[in-house]
Structures are given as C-alpha cells and as structure tokens.
C-alpha cells in the first residue's frame, strides 16, 4: 500500500465542478471510505488516484511522489468496482441493443 495526499485538488468537467478543493491525507495501510450521494465526486476522486481522470488543479501525491503527470501504469494503483454493471459500463460500453443479454449486470458487447 502507499500514502495518498490530495492538496487542494479540483476536478472540473467544463463548467461542472466534480471535486472542489479536496485536502486529504491517507497514511500507508490506513483504510478510508468515501460515502455520499450519486454525483458527489466519489468515483472521480478514486479515478484521479488511478490516473483515469486528469486533475484540473492542485496536487496528488502517491507515496511522496507527485502523481499529477504519471501514467496510470506508473502509479502502482488500480480500481476495484463495487458492482459488475459499473465494470461493464466502464470497460465495455454497450452500444444500441447489440448485446448477448439485456441485463446490465451481465451485458457483453457483440463485436
């Protein structure tokens, strides 16, 4: 594991502010849970650690290394999704009705 430090981190999508002035320090081996309503920035906050979202402003440190410009593969971080449907939507976006099933929990794109 590693320590994580957010220093005045902001994430904007155009005019929409997804994460506003986040200041958090998580010690190595410490356990932290983000809880909040849909759309409050929980997943975006975690995606910034993994390098799947860029940081609009501020600094993200992973084990004392500035990670703002590090490639995802160089961060030593990954994400585990809460449900299979989120994995399917993120990794295999379904287009139209061309799937092997209609359930979002098991949707597999047909190629």
C-alpha positions in Angstrom: 0.0 0.0 0.0 1.0 3.7 -0.1 0.2 7.0 1.4 -2.1 9.3 -0.6 -2.2 13.1 -0.3 -4.6 15.4 -2.1 -3.5 19.0 -1.8 -6.2 21.5 -2.9 -7.3 19.1 -5.7 -10.0 20.2 -8.1 -11.7 18.4 -11.0 -13.9 20.2 -13.5 -15.7 18.8 -16.5 -16.3 22.0 -18.4 -18.3 24.3 -16.1 -19.3 21.4 -13.7 -17.2 21.1 -10.6 -16.9 17.4 -9.7 -14.3 17.7 -6.9 -13.7 21.0 -5.1 -10.6 21.9 -3.1 -10.0 18.4 -1.7 -7.4 18.2 1.0 -6.9 14.7 2.4 -4.0 12.7 3.7 -4.3 8.9 3.9 -1.5 7.1 5.7 0.1 3.9 4.4 -2.1 1.0 5.5 -4.9 3.3 6.6 -8.4 2.5 5.4 -10.6 5.3 4.1 -14.2 5.2 2.8 -15.9 7.8 0.6 -19.6 7.9 1.2 -22.1 10.3 -0.5 -24.9 10.7 -2.9 -24.7 9.9 -6.6 -22.7 12.5 -8.5 -20.8 13.9 -5.5 -17.4 13.0 -6.8 -16.5 9.7 -5.0 -15.6 7.8 -8.2 -13.9 10.8 -9.7 -11.7 11.1 -6.6 -10.7 7.5 -6.9 -10.2 7.7 -10.7 -7.7 10.5 -10.1 -5.6 8.2 -7.9 -5.6 5.5 -10.6 -4.8 8.1 -13.3 -8.0 7.5 -15.2 -9.0 11.2 -14.7 -6.7 14.2 -15.0 -6.5 16.7 -12.2 -7.7 20.2 -13.1 -5.9 21.9 -10.2 -3.9 21.0 -7.1 -1.5 18.2 -6.4 -1.9 14.4 -5.9 1.0 12.6 -4.1 1.3 8.9 -4.0 4.0 7.7 -1.5 5.6 11.1 -1.6 5.8 11.2 -5.5 3.9 13.9 -7.3 1.5 11.8 -9.4 -0.3 14.5 -11.5 1.5 13.7 -14.7 2.3 10.0 -14.0 0.8 7.5 -16.4 -1.7 5.1 -14.9 0.7 2.2 -15.3 3.4 4.0 -13.3 1.2 4.7 -10.3 1.0 1.3 -8.7 -2.7 1.8 -8.2 -5.8 0.1 -9.5 -9.6 0.2 -9.0 -12.0 -2.5 -7.9 -15.5 -1.8 -8.8 -18.4 -2.3 -6.4 -20.6 -4.0 -9.0 -20.2 -5.8 -12.3 -22.5 -3.4 -14.0 -20.1 -0.5 -13.4 -17.3 -2.6 -14.8 -19.3 -3.4 -17.9 -20.2 0.3 -18.4 -16.6 1.4 -18.0 -14.7 -1.2 -19.9 -17.3 -2.4 -22.4 -19.8 0.3 -23.2 -22.8 -1.2 -24.7 -24.0 0.4 -27.9 -27.6 0.1 -29.0 -29.2 -3.3 -28.4 -26.3 -5.4 -29.8 -25.6 -7.4 -26.6 -25.9 -11.1 -25.7 -28.2 -10.2 -22.8 -30.4 -7.3 -21.8 -29.3 -7.3 -18.1 -26.7 -4.6 -17.3 -25.1 -6.9 -14.8 -24.1 -9.3 -17.5 -24.1 -7.2 -20.7 -21.4 -8.2 -23.1 -20.9 -6.2 -26.3 -21.3 -8.2 -29.5 -18.4 -7.5 -31.9 
